[in-house]
């Protein structure tokens, strides 16, 4: 019983990791940091709507380059 | 125009914007990952939505939509960027020839059982957008003291846009999978960016119209990267 629960939990964790992080943890981490920095900007009165789209495009390029080098 | 007609038209148009976002996600995910799990996720989203609406009624506006937008938007952004990147790489490498699921280490939808990726994407899209439609209905309906016409208009918007999506699903399914993955990745990234930032308190300069600008921005970036990838591939072939 405990084994089945552990296996199920591991399966859920694997799914969530694949869904959220995928094959490039650096890109996912960079986007999370961009969201945190945007929140800090907003709290301080700066409407930083441009940061996340810009970083998303930059990180896509970085990720594609890294993939091409593999 | 009578007061009721104004409420119906306004609520229908506002709800249609949210319904288009909902149907776009369901349509794109269904065509890419398969319809069974996508429709199961959409159905589960509608079921939860119905329970929440029935339980809360007009008190629905008390739900903190901001944190929900941040959560759903962040998840869609992170997942959408993965498909965005894979779509660019595949279209650059093979054009519109399509791809096999094992290319790039991506897990295919399971032959039997539930495809959780499709289920979760459709579920989140329906739940968040459905809640937004419900908010619009309650806000317009309660303000004008015409909840009945507002409910009719909100439901009509979901049915009409859903019907258009149903009519389009065969056309969408004929799009080559590599291109479809890029299109859906671009859509999920755009919606995810918009919702996550809106939830964080960012004010979009052109409000909902900025979704179209985000779509244009990410599409142009994808085209630029496809060109760069192709050029790099050609150079590598010449050097070999």
Interface residues (C-beta under 8 A of the other chain):
Chain A: X15 X18 X19 X20 X21 X22 X23 X24 X27 X28 X31 X32 X35 X38 X39 X42 X43 X47 X48 X49 X52 X53 X56 X57 X59 X60 X61 X63 X64 X67 X68
Chain B: X70 X74 X75 X77 X78 X79 X81 X82 X84 X85 X88 X89 X104 X105 X107 X116 X117 X120 X189 X193 X196 X197 X200 X201 X202 X203 X204 X205 X210 X214 X217 X218 X221 X225 X228 X229 X232
